[in-house]
Structure formats: structure tokens, C-alpha cells
């Protein structure tokens, strides 16, 4: 049985409506429920990046230059109206406002998360990117404090694959696509009343230890 042109149009309209509904739900969760600012991000395209910049340094993985921020706590209907001009844009979160990020390799992040949950340590959300990175949400200011903490804990010269992200950086929020590689996903979803956990030596020590051991072939 063949499809008519009208039928194809109806199917495509349905896909667009479902996409808009999914965007509204995700935006309401991020801004209204979890209290995070959300900014529209560029998408990866066949030509590189939807921003239109030739040889874009981060195609599909940066905020739009003139994108309007949806402030934390914005009511769902108003947030949807603010977002309407950016349909299909990636949803990005500014780091350093409500949280900082500790970014590690996904394998190390998964191992660290198991250890931390077994210890009963209060934890914030953890996202995993299609590039294979795990992003731990921690208290604002943690990125700035990281070098000093690593020094005091004896990890400052260990060449760790542990990157702090603080003010001036952005992450792609689940379930948005990142760089055309696929969606960002929650490894540990946000859940009330738990928000980003306070900076803790135990959290950092576990991440440093597991990151170091994961880079060592003998680790199992």
C-alpha cells in the first residue's frame, strides 16, 4: 500500500508535534522542576553547525550567540513561548550558577558511582555524553576549589583525566543531541529533594582514585 503526499505530510506534522511536546516536557523539567537556567544550543548539521560559522570549533555543542535564556523557575507555558523561536535547538545549561561539573571518562564515572552509592554518600545528578564522558553535578565553586583539594589529598601530580567545569562553560542537557553524536543521557537522574551534592572530599577522593586506577591496566 502506497502513501499519498497528504499522508506523508500528516506523518511529518505528527513527528513535529511530538518533537515540540517532548521539548516542552524537557524544558519544564529542567527549568521549572529542577530550577536550572536553560539556553538554546546549536545543532550539528550536514554542513557542520547550525550557527552558520565556517569551521565552527564545536559544531552542535555550544550555545547560540543570540539565544534567549529561560530562567530557572519559569512557568511551563511561558517557558514554551520563550523557546518557540528555537524549535529543535539543543537544551544547554550554564555551569557555575546552580552547579559546577566534575567531568571524567564514562567508564571511571560508572565505577565511581557504584562505589559512592554503596557508601551512601549523598549525590547530585550524573549525566553521560555520547563522547563517553560522565558529568557529576556538584556545588558551585567546586571547580575553582579542585586544584587545591587535589593538592591537599596528594593527587595533584597524578595526571588524572578529571576536568572541572565552572562559570563560563555550558553542558548539553539530557535528552538533547550533542554534536550530532547522539543524545546526552542521565546516568543518575535528578530526584527531589536531592540537588547537586555539597563539595565533599570523599566524592573527589573517590573520583580521583577510580580515574587513576581505570587508566591503569591492572585495575579490575
N, C-alpha and C positions, 0 to 999 in steps of 0.2 A: 504494500500500500504506500503510495507516494504522499509527500507533504505538499500542501499548497503554499504559495507565497504568503498568504494570510496566516496560515498555520505556523509557519516559521516565525513570522512577526509576533504572533501571540506567545510563542515559546520564548523568544528573546525578551519580550516585555516581562514575562513571568520571571525570568532569570534576573533581570534588572531589579524588579520589585523585591525579590528575595534578597538580593545583594544589599539594597537600601535598608531593608528590615534588619539584616544582620549587622550592618554598620550602626544603625540606631541602637540596637541592643548592646553592642560592644562599647559604644560611646557612653551610654547611660551607666554601664558597669564601671568604666574607668573613671569617669568624671563624677557622676552622681553618687555611686555606691562606695568607691574606694577613695574618692577625694583627691584625684590627681589631675593636674592640668594636662590637656591633650592638644597637640598641634598637628596639622596636616603635613604628611611627608610625601616626597616624590615616589614615583613608581618606576621600576625598570621597564624599558621598552625595547623593541627590536633595534632601535637606533641608539640605545644607551640609557637615557634617563628622561623622564617626562619634564624635567626642569628646562630642557632645551639647550643646556650648556654643552658645547662640544668638548669631548674628553672629560666629562664630569668625573671628579675624583672619587665619588661614592654613589654611583648610579643606583637609584631606588633605595637609598639608605641615608637620606638626610632630609631635614625639614624644608618645606617650600619657603622661598625667601619672603613672600608676602602673605603667607598663610596666617589666618586669624586663630589665635589661641582660644580654646574652650576652657574657661576657668574651672577649677575644682568646685564641685558642688552645684554646677549649673543644672537647672531642671531639665528633664529629658526632652520635652518638646522644644524648649528654647535652644538646647544643645543641637538638636536635629536641624533647626533652622540655620544656626550658625555654620553647621557642617555642610549644608546643602550645596554650596558652590564647589565643594571639594569631593564630590561623589567618587568613590573608588580610590581615594588617596589612602596611603598608609597612615595608621594612627601612631604617633610618636609621643614619648613622654620626656619632658625636660628633667634631667638629673640635677641633684643638688638643691631641689626645692622641698619636696616631701621625703626624698630618699637619696642616698648615694648607691652606687653599684660596685660590687666586687665581682670581676669577670674572670672566669677560669675555663680551662678546657672542659668540655661536657663530661668526658669520662671521669675526670677528677671531681667535678661537681657532683655527679651522681654518687660516687663513693663517699664524698664528704657528707652529703645529705643523709645517707644511711647512718653514718656514724653519729651525726648531730641529733637525728631523731631518736636513735637508741639512747642517747644521753639525756633526752628530754629537754634539750635546750630550746627556749622559745625562738622561733624563726619567722622571718618575713617571707614573702613570695620568692620564688626562684623561676626564672624563665630560661628557655633553651632556644638558641637561634639555629637556623639552618646551616650556618657556618661551623656549627659544632662547638658553641660556647655556652656555658652556664652562667647566668647572671643573678647573683644574690642581692636582694634588696636589703639595704642596711640603713642605719640612721644618717641623716645629713651631717656632714663634717667628717665622716669616716674616711673618705678618700684622702682628705688633707692629712689626717692623723696616721694613715697607713705606714709611711716610711719610718716614723718614729716608733710605732708599735713593733714593726718588724725588727728594727734595730734592738729594742729592749728585749725582744724574745729570741734574739740570736739568728734570725732568718734573713738579715739584710744582705748577706753575700751569697745567698743560695741560688741565685739566678732562677727565681720562681716564675712560672707562667701564671702570674696573678696580677691583674690590671685593675687599678682603682679608677672609677669614672665619677667625676664630680661636676660642679657647676660649669655650664657652658657646653655640656655634652647632651646627647639625646639617645634614647634607645627606642627600638621599634616594639610596640606593644602587641601581645597576642590579641587576636589571631591574624594580624596583618602580615602580608608578604614582605620579605626583606630581600632587596637586591635581586628580585626575580628568582631566588633560590628556593622559595617555599615559605610557609608561614612560621612565625615565631609561636612557640607553644609554652604552656605553663608546665613546669616540672613539679612545682608546688604552688597551687593556686592561692590567691589572696583569700582570706577567710576571716570574718569578724569573730571576736574582737581583736584578732591579731593583725597588726600592721607590720611595717618594717621593724625588725627587732633592734633594740639598742646595740650600739657597737659593743662587742664583747671579745675579750682576749681568747676565750675558749673557741668562739666561732673562727676568729682569724687564725688561731693556732692550728685548728683542725684543717682549714683550707690550705694553709701553708704546708703542713705535714703531708696531706694527701696529694697535693700538687707536686711536691718534691718526690714522693715515692712513686707516683704514677709515671714520672719521667725516668724512673729507674727500672731497667728490665727485670730485676729480681722481685719487684713488687707483685703480690698476688692478692 
